[in-house]
């Protein structure tokens, strides 16, 4: 990597609804419903919705799951998030689907040199 290379990689994620068979699901989800996260953009398939409450349960974990981490970090192995409704048995499963390259300069106005005081 040269000093002029400001690239970094993030994982693309797929967040899929997992529902136990024959259980009553209260969040409006169906088994296999999903959304994808590519960079900072969230994509739902055409015609499919997802509860904002379900998305809010998984949202704080997604930025961390997009990044490489130590093999012993619990974030590298734990991938299931419970529906926020305590009476709903559905889960959201976070799966890494690939990597995508980004440029620091194209994603922020702060230069790499502008952060030297933080190191």
N, C-alpha and C positions, 0 to 999 in steps of 0.2 A: 504494500500500500504506500503510495507516495504521499508527501505532505500536502499536496493539493487535492487529494481525494477526500471529500467530505461525506462519503456514502456510509450508510448503515442499513442493516436489515431488520425487518420485523416479520414475525409469523403472521400469515393470514389465519383467521379463526372461523370456525363454523360452530354455532351454538345451537344445539338440537334438543328438542323436548323429548324426554323419556318418560313414559307413563306405564305404571304397572298394569298388567292385564286385569280386566274386570273390576277396576277401581273407579270410583266417581272422581272425575277431574273438575275442579271448581274454577280454574283460572281461564277457561275458554280455550285451552291448548288441546292439540291433538298430537298423538305420538308421531314423531317425524317432522313436525313443524320446526322451522329453523330460521336463523338469520346468519349472515356472514359479515365479518369485519375485515376490511382490506385497508390497511393504514388506519386512518381515522374515520373512514366512511363505513357506515352500517347499511347493509342491503337486505331487504326482505324479498322473497319471491313474489311475482305479480299475483295479486288476489289473496295473499296471505297476510294476516295480521298477527300481532303478538301483544299480550298485555304489557302495559307500561310498568306494572308492578313486578312482573316476572323479569323484564329487562333491567329494572332498577336493582334487582337482587344480584345479578351477575355483572353489571356494568363496572363496579369498582375493581374487579379482578382482571378485566380484559387487557388493560395496558400492561400489566405484569406478565400475563400469559403470552403476549406478543413478543416478549423479549427472551433472549437466551438466559439461562440461569444455571446455577450449580446443580449437579445431578442429585444432591442430597436435600435440596430445598423442597419443602412440602408443595410448593407451587408447581414443581415439575411433575408431580404424581397425582395430586388431587385435581379432579376435573368435573365433579358433580356438585351442583348448587341446588339447594332445596327451593321449591316454590315459596314465596314469602307468606302465603296463606297457610297457617299451621294445620288446616284441615284438608289441604290439597296434597296428594301424594306424588305429584309430578316433580321431575327434576330437570335441570338444564345441564347438558353435557357439553363441555368446552373441548373442541378438537382442533389441533394445529393441522392446517391443510397444505401449507407451503410457505415459502418465504418471498418477500418482496423487497427490492432495494429502493432506498430513498436518499435524497441529497439533503444535508443539513441546511444548506443555503435556500433550498426550495420549500422548506417546511417551517422556517422561523426567520424573523428579522434580526435576531441576536446572532452576532458572528461568533465563531469558535474562539477567537481571541478575546471577545467580550466577556467570556466566562473564566478567564485565567485567574481572576481574584477568588473564584470559588474553589479552586483546587488546592 
